[in-house]
């Protein structure tokens, strides 16, 4: 009787463990692959409204053309392209701007 009981509970326990591991794993990987802070700011500030991936103003490779210093000034409307300042003045904290600029400068 007792042996029978153990035979039944062992697989159950294994399934439970698997389910637990399964349940935790996606959260863990999502964190590991989590977006950098800069990418998050980019999303939160809705930059992609005008800078869509693959669109006319795609910012891919912007780090090749522009320095972090220039990007920072440009986003604060202290720099211009062909005499034109950026459409939107960056509104957010200094830390957000730093993270964003770092991320942009790394888009190579
Ligand atoms: C209302 C539309 C709009 C929004 C929102 C916007 N931009 Fe822009 N952005 C533009 C336009 C227009 C240009 C000018 C492109 C040009 O003249 O080549 C530009 C240019 C830029 C450039 C220079 C690109 C280059 O080729 O050197 C960067 C960098 C940039 N934007 C970053 C951002 C970031 C970061 C955000 C979010 C905080 C943002 N933009 C939000 C419209 C927008």
Backbone and ligand atoms as CSV (ligand in chain L), in Angstrom:
chain,resi,resn,atom,element,x,y,z
A,1,UNK,N,N,0.832,-1.203,0.000
A,1,UNK,CA,C,0.000,0.000,0.000
A,1,UNK,C,C,0.867,1.253,0.000
A,2,UNK,N,N,1.867,1.209,0.885
A,2,UNK,CA,C,2.719,2.394,0.981
A,2,UNK,C,C,3.543,2.600,-0.292
A,3,UNK,N,N,3.961,1.446,-0.866
A,3,UNK,CA,C,4.770,1.551,-2.083
A,3,UNK,C,C,3.942,2.145,-3.220
A,4,UNK,N,N,2.714,1.741,-3.221
A,4,UNK,CA,C,1.811,2.224,-4.262
A,4,UNK,C,C,1.663,3.754,-4.156
A,5,UNK,N,N,1.551,4.197,-2.949
A,5,UNK,CA,C,1.347,5.624,-2.708
A,5,UNK,C,C,2.553,6.423,-3.195
A,6,UNK,N,N,3.746,5.884,-2.888
A,6,UNK,CA,C,4.949,6.605,-3.290
A,6,UNK,C,C,5.065,6.645,-4.820
A,7,UNK,N,N,4.686,5.542,-5.430
A,7,UNK,CA,C,4.747,5.473,-6.889
A,7,UNK,C,C,3.861,6.536,-7.516
A,8,UNK,N,N,2.815,6.874,-6.808
A,8,UNK,CA,C,1.894,7.870,-7.365
A,8,UNK,C,C,2.348,9.296,-7.086
A,9,UNK,N,N,2.917,9.494,-5.901
A,9,UNK,CA,C,3.261,10.875,-5.550
A,9,UNK,C,C,4.532,11.349,-6.244
A,10,UNK,N,N,5.461,10.437,-6.519
A,10,UNK,CA,C,6.721,10.874,-7.115
A,10,UNK,C,C,6.518,11.582,-8.459
A,11,UNK,N,N,5.793,10.972,-9.404
A,11,UNK,CA,C,5.597,11.697,-10.681
A,11,UNK,C,C,4.892,13.029,-10.477
A,12,UNK,N,N,3.951,13.031,-9.539
A,12,UNK,CA,C,3.221,14.274,-9.284
A,12,UNK,C,C,4.178,15.362,-8.844
A,13,UNK,N,N,5.097,14.969,-7.980
A,13,UNK,CA,C,6.047,15.930,-7.447
A,13,UNK,C,C,6.939,16.467,-8.569
A,14,UNK,N,N,7.358,15.559,-9.427
A,14,UNK,CA,C,8.220,15.950,-10.540
A,14,UNK,C,C,7.497,16.946,-11.451
A,15,UNK,N,N,6.231,16.679,-11.710
A,15,UNK,CA,C,5.445,17.565,-12.574
A,15,UNK,C,C,5.313,18.940,-11.927
A,16,UNK,N,N,5.120,18.911,-10.616
A,16,UNK,CA,C,4.968,20.171,-9.893
A,16,UNK,C,C,6.255,20.997,-9.993
A,17,UNK,N,N,7.390,20.314,-9.825
A,17,UNK,CA,C,8.685,20.999,-9.910
A,17,UNK,C,C,8.887,21.602,-11.295
A,18,UNK,N,N,8.546,20.795,-12.285
A,18,UNK,CA,C,8.688,21.254,-13.671
A,18,UNK,C,C,7.837,22.502,-13.908
A,19,UNK,N,N,6.616,22.427,-13.401
A,19,UNK,CA,C,5.688,23.545,-13.580
A,19,UNK,C,C,6.254,24.796,-12.923
A,20,UNK,N,N,6.848,24.603,-11.759
A,20,UNK,CA,C,7.437,25.741,-11.042
A,20,UNK,C,C,8.584,26.339,-11.843
A,21,UNK,N,N,9.457,25.449,-12.331
A,21,UNK,CA,C,10.612,25.905,-13.095
A,21,UNK,C,C,10.151,26.633,-14.346
A,22,UNK,N,N,9.138,26.066,-14.977
A,22,UNK,CA,C,8.586,26.647,-16.187
A,22,UNK,C,C,8.036,28.047,-15.908
A,23,UNK,N,N,7.326,28.120,-14.797
A,23,UNK,CA,C,6.692,29.388,-14.428
A,23,UNK,C,C,7.701,30.477,-14.144
A,24,UNK,N,N,8.853,30.104,-13.600
A,24,UNK,CA,C,9.852,31.107,-13.224
A,24,UNK,C,C,10.742,31.491,-14.402
A,25,UNK,N,N,11.014,30.515,-15.262
A,25,UNK,CA,C,12.000,30.728,-16.321
A,25,UNK,C,C,11.716,31.929,-17.224
A,26,UNK,N,N,10.507,32.094,-17.743
A,26,UNK,CA,C,10.289,33.228,-18.655
A,26,UNK,C,C,10.594,34.568,-17.989
A,27,UNK,N,N,10.217,34.684,-16.715
A,27,UNK,CA,C,10.477,35.931,-15.999
A,27,UNK,C,C,11.969,36.195,-15.928
A,28,UNK,N,N,12.729,35.140,-15.652
A,28,UNK,CA,C,14.171,35.292,-15.495
A,28,UNK,C,C,14.820,35.703,-16.814
A,29,UNK,N,N,14.426,35.066,-17.908
A,29,UNK,CA,C,15.043,35.402,-19.188
A,29,UNK,C,C,14.632,36.804,-19.628
A,30,UNK,N,N,13.387,37.150,-19.370
A,30,UNK,CA,C,12.920,38.477,-19.771
A,30,UNK,C,C,13.787,39.534,-19.096
A,31,UNK,N,N,14.161,39.244,-17.868
A,31,UNK,CA,C,14.972,40.210,-17.154
A,31,UNK,C,C,16.377,40.279,-17.760
A,32,UNK,N,N,16.932,39.099,-18.052
A,32,UNK,CA,C,18.283,39.052,-18.588
A,32,UNK,C,C,18.368,39.752,-19.942
A,33,UNK,N,N,17.322,39.580,-20.759
A,33,UNK,CA,C,17.328,40.197,-22.082
A,33,UNK,C,C,16.661,41.567,-22.056
A,34,UNK,N,N,16.326,42.005,-20.872
A,34,UNK,CA,C,15.572,43.244,-20.715
A,34,UNK,C,C,16.183,44.397,-21.473
A,35,UNK,N,N,15.335,45.286,-21.919
A,35,UNK,CA,C,15.808,46.430,-22.682
A,35,UNK,C,C,16.663,47.301,-21.788
A,36,UNK,N,N,17.611,47.963,-22.390
A,36,UNK,CA,C,18.442,48.887,-21.632
A,36,UNK,C,C,17.567,50.061,-21.214
A,37,UNK,N,N,18.028,50.809,-20.262
A,37,UNK,CA,C,17.258,51.961,-19.796
A,37,UNK,C,C,16.986,52.938,-20.929
A,38,UNK,N,N,17.999,53.130,-21.774
A,38,UNK,CA,C,17.866,54.076,-22.876
A,38,UNK,C,C,16.749,53.684,-23.816
A,39,UNK,N,N,16.657,52.397,-24.109
A,39,UNK,CA,C,15.605,51.917,-24.997
A,39,UNK,C,C,14.235,52.128,-24.358
A,40,UNK,N,N,14.211,51.997,-23.059
A,40,UNK,CA,C,12.952,52.194,-22.341
A,40,UNK,C,C,12.519,53.655,-22.424
A,41,UNK,N,N,13.478,54.549,-22.224
A,41,UNK,CA,C,13.169,55.977,-22.307
A,41,UNK,C,C,12.661,56.294,-23.720
A,42,UNK,N,N,13.329,55.718,-24.702
A,42,UNK,CA,C,12.941,55.917,-26.107
A,42,UNK,C,C,11.477,55.532,-26.317
A,43,UNK,N,N,11.091,54.434,-25.683
A,43,UNK,CA,C,9.707,53.973,-25.784
A,43,UNK,C,C,8.760,54.893,-25.023
A,44,UNK,N,N,9.160,55.197,-23.799
A,44,UNK,CA,C,8.297,56.002,-22.944
A,44,UNK,C,C,8.056,57.403,-23.503
A,45,UNK,N,N,9.086,57.958,-24.136
A,45,UNK,CA,C,8.959,59.315,-24.669
A,45,UNK,C,C,8.370,59.323,-26.082
A,46,UNK,N,N,7.981,58.125,-26.516
A,46,UNK,CA,C,7.301,57.982,-27.805
A,46,UNK,C,C,8.091,58.546,-28.993
A,47,UNK,N,N,9.400,58.393,-28.937
A,47,UNK,CA,C,10.247,58.848,-30.034
A,47,UNK,C,C,9.854,58.141,-31.334
A,48,UNK,N,N,9.409,56.880,-31.187
A,48,UNK,CA,C,9.101,56.083,-32.372
A,48,UNK,C,C,7.869,56.598,-33.122
A,49,UNK,N,N,7.148,57.514,-32.511
A,49,UNK,CA,C,6.020,58.123,-33.217
A,49,UNK,C,C,6.525,58.755,-34.513
A,50,UNK,N,N,7.692,59.364,-34.449
A,50,UNK,CA,C,8.272,59.992,-35.636
A,50,UNK,C,C,9.457,59.194,-36.177
A,51,UNK,N,N,10.066,58.380,-35.319
A,51,UNK,CA,C,11.243,57.612,-35.753
A,51,UNK,C,C,10.934,56.127,-35.779
A,52,UNK,N,N,10.168,55.712,-36.744
A,52,UNK,CA,C,9.805,54.300,-36.850
A,52,UNK,C,C,10.963,53.484,-37.399
A,53,UNK,N,N,11.084,52.250,-36.895
A,53,UNK,CA,C,12.068,51.315,-37.442
A,53,UNK,C,C,11.791,51.139,-38.923
A,54,UNK,N,N,12.805,51.339,-39.735
A,54,UNK,CA,C,12.636,51.129,-41.162
A,54,UNK,C,C,11.937,52.282,-41.859
A,55,UNK,N,N,11.552,53.292,-41.104
A,55,UNK,CA,C,10.878,54.444,-41.697
A,55,UNK,C,C,11.875,55.454,-42.236
A,56,UNK,N,N,11.351,56.583,-42.647
A,56,UNK,CA,C,12.185,57.619,-43.251
A,56,UNK,C,C,13.208,58.163,-42.244
A,57,UNK,N,N,12.787,58.250,-40.987
A,57,UNK,CA,C,13.683,58.807,-39.980
A,57,UNK,C,C,14.167,57.756,-38.998
A,58,UNK,N,N,14.312,56.539,-39.492
A,58,UNK,CA,C,14.868,55.444,-38.700
A,58,UNK,C,C,16.176,55.906,-38.051
A,59,UNK,N,N,16.329,55.660,-36.765
A,59,UNK,CA,C,17.543,56.126,-36.086
A,59,UNK,C,C,18.654,55.072,-36.041
A,60,UNK,N,N,18.459,53.986,-36.797
A,60,UNK,CA,C,19.510,52.968,-36.852
A,60,UNK,C,C,20.779,53.600,-37.407
A,61,UNK,N,N,21.883,53.353,-36.754
A,61,UNK,CA,C,23.152,53.860,-37.249
A,61,UNK,C,C,23.416,55.313,-36.874
A,62,UNK,N,N,22.540,55.887,-36.070
A,62,UNK,CA,C,22.725,57.295,-35.716
A,62,UNK,C,C,24.025,57.496,-34.914
A,63,UNK,N,N,24.430,56.470,-34.187
A,63,UNK,CA,C,25.669,56.534,-33.407
A,63,UNK,C,C,26.912,56.625,-34.278
A,64,UNK,N,N,26.763,56.253,-35.552
A,64,UNK,CA,C,27.899,56.339,-36.476
A,64,UNK,C,C,28.096,57.782,-36.928
A,65,UNK,N,N,26.976,58.490,-37.034
A,65,UNK,CA,C,27.037,59.871,-37.526
A,65,UNK,C,C,27.235,60.892,-36.440
A,66,UNK,N,N,26.666,60.595,-35.261
A,66,UNK,CA,C,26.613,61.608,-34.207
A,66,UNK,C,C,27.289,61.156,-32.926
A,67,UNK,N,N,27.874,62.126,-32.246
A,67,UNK,CA,C,28.502,61.815,-30.966
A,67,UNK,C,C,27.459,61.950,-29.861
A,68,UNK,N,N,27.742,61.349,-28.733
A,68,UNK,CA,C,26.833,61.428,-27.596
A,68,UNK,C,C,26.625,62.887,-27.190
A,69,UNK,N,N,27.710,63.647,-27.250
A,69,UNK,CA,C,27.637,65.053,-26.854
A,69,UNK,C,C,26.686,65.820,-27.784
A,70,UNK,N,N,26.826,65.564,-29.070
A,70,UNK,CA,C,25.963,66.246,-30.042
A,70,UNK,C,C,24.508,65.839,-29.832
A,71,UNK,N,N,24.291,64.529,-29.650
A,71,UNK,CA,C,22.922,64.023,-29.475
A,71,UNK,C,C,22.240,64.674,-28.275
A,72,UNK,N,N,23.012,64.796,-27.216
A,72,UNK,CA,C,22.450,65.377,-26.000
A,72,UNK,C,C,22.030,66.826,-26.239
A,73,UNK,N,N,22.899,67.566,-26.888
A,73,UNK,CA,C,22.603,68.968,-27.163
A,73,UNK,C,C,21.418,69.082,-28.126
A,74,UNK,N,N,21.427,68.219,-29.145
A,74,UNK,CA,C,20.361,68.267,-30.152
A,74,UNK,C,C,18.995,67.991,-29.522
A,75,UNK,N,N,18.947,67.009,-28.643
A,75,UNK,CA,C,17.669,66.661,-28.016
A,75,UNK,C,C,17.175,67.757,-27.078
A,76,UNK,N,N,18.091,68.636,-26.685
A,76,UNK,CA,C,17.687,69.764,-25.846
A,76,UNK,C,C,17.528,71.028,-26.683
A,77,UNK,N,N,17.529,70.844,-27.988
A,77,UNK,CA,C,17.385,71.940,-28.951
A,77,UNK,C,C,18.486,72.967,-28.823
A,78,UNK,N,N,19.716,72.475,-28.564
A,78,UNK,CA,C,20.862,73.374,-28.519
A,78,UNK,C,C,21.769,73.151,-29.724
A,79,UNK,N,N,21.379,72.221,-30.584
A,79,UNK,CA,C,22.113,71.940,-31.816
A,79,UNK,C,C,21.080,71.855,-32.926
A,80,UNK,N,N,21.533,71.987,-34.180
A,80,UNK,CA,C,20.572,71.856,-35.260
A,80,UNK,C,C,21.150,71.098,-36.437
A,81,UNK,N,N,20.257,70.618,-37.283
A,81,UNK,CA,C,20.656,69.982,-38.540
A,81,UNK,C,C,20.206,70.937,-39.636
A,82,UNK,N,N,21.144,71.386,-40.456
A,82,UNK,CA,C,20.832,72.342,-41.520
A,82,UNK,C,C,20.023,73.525,-40.983
A,83,UNK,N,N,20.432,74.012,-39.845
A,83,UNK,CA,C,19.775,75.184,-39.273
A,83,UNK,C,C,18.446,74.900,-38.589
A,84,UNK,N,N,18.073,73.602,-38.554
A,84,UNK,CA,C,16.785,73.285,-37.920
A,84,UNK,C,C,16.978,72.510,-36.629
A,85,UNK,N,N,16.327,73.002,-35.609
A,85,UNK,CA,C,16.402,72.318,-34.317
A,85,UNK,C,C,15.487,71.107,-34.323
A,86,UNK,N,N,15.671,70.227,-33.344
A,86,UNK,CA,C,14.810,69.040,-33.247
A,86,UNK,C,C,13.379,69.463,-32.978
A,87,UNK,N,N,12.465,68.649,-33.458
A,87,UNK,CA,C,11.034,68.945,-33.326
A,87,UNK,C,C,10.606,69.070,-31.868
A,88,UNK,N,N,11.167,68.176,-31.075
A,88,UNK,CA,C,10.693,68.129,-29.697
A,88,UNK,C,C,11.828,68.330,-28.719
A,89,UNK,N,N,11.647,69.225,-27.790
A,89,UNK,CA,C,12.642,69.395,-26.747
A,89,UNK,C,C,12.454,68.261,-25.755
A,90,UNK,N,N,13.551,67.637,-25.349
A,90,UNK,CA,C,13.436,66.502,-24.448
A,90,UNK,C,C,12.870,66.926,-23.101
A,91,UNK,N,N,11.827,66.229,-22.699
A,91,UNK,CA,C,11.258,66.486,-21.374
A,91,UNK,C,C,11.453,65.242,-20.538
A,92,UNK,N,N,12.228,65.369,-19.497
A,92,UNK,CA,C,12.487,64.236,-18.623
A,92,UNK,C,C,13.640,64.585,-17.707
A,93,UNK,N,N,14.079,63.607,-16.954
A,93,UNK,CA,C,15.167,63.871,-16.013
A,93,UNK,C,C,16.511,63.789,-16.740
A,94,UNK,N,N,17.536,64.313,-16.081
A,94,UNK,CA,C,18.893,64.239,-16.629
A,94,UNK,C,C,19.319,62.790,-16.807
A,95,UNK,N,N,18.959,61.961,-15.834
A,95,UNK,CA,C,19.340,60.546,-15.895
A,95,UNK,C,C,18.693,59.880,-17.102
A,96,UNK,N,N,17.456,60.233,-17.376
A,96,UNK,CA,C,16.768,59.665,-18.540
A,96,UNK,C,C,17.442,60.101,-19.827
A,97,UNK,N,N,17.800,61.368,-19.871
A,97,UNK,CA,C,18.464,61.903,-21.064
A,97,UNK,C,C,19.818,61.225,-21.272
A,98,UNK,N,N,20.567,61.066,-20.181
A,98,UNK,CA,C,21.871,60.400,-20.260
A,98,UNK,C,C,21.724,58.987,-20.818
A,99,UNK,N,N,20.766,58.240,-20.264
A,99,UNK,CA,C,20.562,56.853,-20.682
A,99,UNK,C,C,20.158,56.805,-22.151
A,100,UNK,N,N,19.273,57.709,-22.527
A,100,UNK,CA,C,18.786,57.760,-23.906
A,100,UNK,C,C,19.929,58.058,-24.878
A,101,UNK,N,N,20.730,59.046,-24.533
A,101,UNK,CA,C,21.842,59.458,-25.398
A,101,UNK,C,C,22.873,58.331,-25.523
A,102,UNK,N,N,23.124,57.654,-24.409
A,102,UNK,CA,C,24.075,56.545,-24.416
A,102,UNK,C,C,23.571,55.458,-25.365
A,103,UNK,N,N,22.289,55.195,-25.282
A,103,UNK,CA,C,21.688,54.156,-26.125
A,103,UNK,C,C,21.725,54.569,-27.599
A,104,UNK,N,N,21.393,55.824,-27.850
A,104,UNK,CA,C,21.396,56.324,-29.237
A,104,UNK,C,C,22.809,56.249,-29.827
A,105,UNK,N,N,23.792,56.684,-29.028
A,105,UNK,CA,C,25.170,56.707,-29.516
A,105,UNK,C,C,25.685,55.297,-29.793
A,106,UNK,N,N,25.028,54.301,-29.196
A,106,UNK,CA,C,25.444,52.907,-29.415
A,106,UNK,C,C,24.717,52.274,-30.602
A,107,UNK,N,N,23.840,53.004,-31.255
A,107,UNK,CA,C,23.129,52.480,-32.431
A,107,UNK,C,C,24.030,52.603,-33.650
A,108,UNK,N,N,24.838,51.562,-33.840
A,108,UNK,CA,C,25.811,51.657,-34.936
A,108,UNK,C,C,25.591,50.567,-35.953
L,1,LIG,C1,C,7.190,65.110,-33.685
L,1,LIG,C2,C,8.093,64.172,-34.334
L,1,LIG,C3,C,9.355,63.747,-33.594
L,1,LIG,C4,C,9.454,63.195,-32.341
L,1,LIG,C5,C,8.336,62.865,-31.367
L,1,LIG,C6,C,10.858,62.912,-32.142
L,1,LIG,N1,N,11.588,63.297,-33.229
L,1,LIG,FE1,FE,13.588,63.104,-33.486
L,1,LIG,N2,N,13.479,64.042,-35.278
L,1,LIG,C7,C,12.306,64.486,-35.889
L,1,LIG,C8,C,12.649,65.174,-37.114
L,1,LIG,C9,C,11.653,65.800,-38.083
L,1,LIG,C10,C,14.054,65.115,-37.229
L,1,LIG,C11,C,14.922,65.763,-38.297
L,1,LIG,C12,C,15.503,64.801,-39.247
L,1,LIG,C13,C,16.409,65.505,-40.215
L,1,LIG,O1,O,16.341,66.714,-40.400
L,1,LIG,O2,O,17.241,64.795,-40.813
L,1,LIG,C14,C,14.541,64.392,-36.080
L,1,LIG,C15,C,15.878,64.092,-35.846
L,1,LIG,C16,C,16.351,63.351,-34.788
L,1,LIG,C17,C,17.731,62.949,-34.596
L,1,LIG,C18,C,18.885,63.236,-35.539
L,1,LIG,C19,C,18.934,62.136,-36.557
L,1,LIG,C20,C,20.118,62.198,-37.471
L,1,LIG,O3,O,19.981,61.703,-38.570
L,1,LIG,O4,O,21.156,62.685,-37.089
L,1,LIG,C21,C,17.780,62.238,-33.448
L,1,LIG,C22,C,19.005,61.616,-32.821
L,1,LIG,C23,C,16.435,62.195,-32.908
L,1,LIG,N3,N,15.588,62.870,-33.739
L,1,LIG,C24,C,16.093,61.556,-31.739
L,1,LIG,C25,C,14.831,61.580,-31.171
L,1,LIG,C26,C,14.525,61.044,-29.874
L,1,LIG,C27,C,15.513,60.351,-28.969
L,1,LIG,C28,C,13.207,61.285,-29.652
L,1,LIG,C29,C,12.413,60.973,-28.381
L,1,LIG,C30,C,12.870,61.622,-27.186
L,1,LIG,C31,C,12.685,61.955,-30.819
L,1,LIG,N4,N,13.695,62.126,-31.724
L,1,LIG,C32,C,11.358,62.337,-30.987
L,1,LIG,C33,C,11.039,64.318,-35.391
L,1,LIG,C34,C,10.705,63.825,-34.140
